[in-house]
Amino acid sequence: MSMQENSSLRTGESLAAEGADAPRVSIPWLEEQIDAVHYLNAETVCRRESPARGEMNENVRRALSCLTLCIITFKNGFTQVGQSAPASPENFDFDRGKQFAFENAMRQAQERAGWGLRDKLMAAAAGDRSAELELEANRWRNTASKLQEKLTAMRKQQRAQPAAATAGRKASPSPKGRR
């Protein structure tokens, strides 16, 4: 799963990117680091994995049935778990739960990656040349990510324009005798 157009991750990323030229942990960069994403419903997992514990009481079953978990595995082997559960079981929707759990996991991963970036910034300030070069590469990746987003938006706009133009035109008969 990636950031959706209307997700809170997309909104937060847009606000954070405005005028930010210094190194930062961007959501597009973090998404590039993802190796796999898995979603689970807690009740299903608990029922399947621990049948020896006996029956769940109704209160526990109902609570677990609304809990969606997202497990993101990053290319470096790190895993981050996100969760989502509505306050009212009647509002449970697994697809929405997946989106919210993914966003929860991504925010947690972004905080952890921010800690690592801060360490690199401090090392660069202390004169570590490799950290300095890594930060420069990160700046270029962020710039490339911004340019890619702009290019994608332009292409979408260009594809929409011809379709809108042809939809508005009516076929007119060609005048006879004119060249």
N, C-alpha and C positions, 0 to 999 in steps of 0.2 A: 504494500500500500504506500502511496506517496501522498504528499500534501495535495489536498483537493482545493479547487478554486475558492470555495467558501469556507474552508476550515479555519479554525482559530490559529493554527500554525502558520498559514499563508498570511493572515492579517498581521500577526506578530512579527513575522519575518519581514514584511514590507515596511513596517514601522521601524524595526531595528536597522534595516539596511539604509534608510534615508540618511544621507550625509555621513555614513560610517565608512571612513577610509582606513581606519586602523584595523589591525587583525581582530577577528572575532570568529566565533563558531557559528556558521550559518546553517540553517536547516537543509538547504540543497547540498551542502558539503557533507553534512551528517547522513543524508539519504544515500549519497554515493558510497558511504562506508557500510551500508547494510548488505548482509549476505543472505539472510532469510528472515521471514516474519511468520509466526504461527499464532493462531487464535484458539482459545479454549473457553468452554463454558465450565465453570467450577463444579456444578452439580454433576455433570456428565463424567468429569474426571474423577471426582470423589467416589461416585457410585461404582465406576469401573475399577479403580485402583485400590479401594479398601473395602471389599465386600465382607471381609472377616469381622469388621467392627459392628456388623449388624445394621439394622434399619436406622435411617436418619429420622429424627422427629420432624414433624411438619414445618416447624419454625426454621430449623437448619436447612432443610431441603429447599424451602421457599427462598431463603436468603441466598443460598448458593446458586439457585437457578437463575438469578439475576446478575450474577457476577461474571463479567467477561474479562479474560486475561489476554494480553498480547505479549508475546515473547519475541524480542528482536535479537537476532544474532548478528554481530558485526564481523567484518572480514578479519579483524584481528583476534577473533574468538571470544570477545567480551559479549555477555548477554545482558539485556535490560528488560525488566518486566514492568508492564503498565497494566492498570486495572480500571475498570469502569463498572459502576452499579448505580441504578436509579434509586432515589429515596423511596419511591413507591413501586412495588413489583408490577403494578398495572402499566407502568410506563416503559417496561423493559422491551427493548428492540435489539436483537443480536447485531444487526448491521450497524446501528448507531453506536452500540456498545463497542464494536470493533474499532470504529473511528476514534471514539473517545479514549479507549485503552491505548491505541497507537499513539495518539497525541500525548497522553500521559507518559508513556515510555520515552518518546522522543524528547520531551522537556527534561526528564531526568537525565537522559544521555547527554543532552546539550549542557546541562550544569556540570556534569563530570568532565566533559571535553573542555569546558571553559576553565576548569581547575587546571587541567593539563596545559592549556594554552598559556595560562598565567605563569606557570612554572617556566615555560619556554621564553616568555617575555622577560622574566627576571634573569634567566641565564644569558639571554642576549644582551641585556643591560649590563651584566657583569663581564661581558667581553667574550662569551662563547660563540665562536664563528659559525659552528654548525647549527646552533639554535637560530642565529641571525639569518642564515641562508634558508632554513626551514620556514621562518616567519615570512621571508620574502616570497617563497613559493606559495605560502598560504594566501598572501595578498593577491598574487596573480590568479590563483584558483578562485578567489572571491570575485575578482574582476571578470574573469571568464564566465562565472556562474551568472552574474548580473547581465552580461552581454547575451548569454544564451537565453535568459528569460525574455529580454527585449526582442530578440530575434524570433522567438516562438510566438510572442504576442503580435509582432508585425505580420508573420506568416498567417496567423489565424485571421487577422483583420483583412489581409489581402484575399484570402479565400472567401471571406464573407462578402466582400464588395462585389465581385463579378456575379455572384448568385443573387444579390439584392438588385443589381442593375438589370439582369435579364428577367427577373421576376416582375419588375415594374414596366418593362416594355411589352407592348402588344405587337403581334405580327401584323405588318401593314402590307397590303397588296402593292406590288411594284407597279409604278405608273407605266402605261403602255406608250410606246413611241419615244421614250426617253432613253438616253444612253448614259 
